[in-house]
Amino acid sequence: MNQRVLNLLNPDEVTVVIRLADEAEMDEMWSFIGRKKDQRWLWHAIDHRSGKVMSEG
């Protein structure tokens, strides 16, 4: 997780939902903003049955 983003969140405004998934896929992707040394990683998990995004970071 991005610690800077987490520090900005108000815990009273965050909802966490935990569900069981039969099968999921985890993937990562990186990009950069302005300069290649300023990399940004994106992570996400997708529920194969519903196609819904389960988690992003």
Phi, psi and omega in degrees: 000157178276108185299324179296320178291317179301322180294337180274345184283143173265116183305332179288345182253008182251131177247129178248127179242126179247123179227153176277133177239137178291315181216138179219160179235133177250137181216157177226156179210145176234155177213182176221158180240112178081300182231145182297336178284349176263062183288148174231125179259137176243131179237142175208153176236136182238134174283118183297324184290314184263339183079005181278147175286126182268327184201146175222151178199000000 
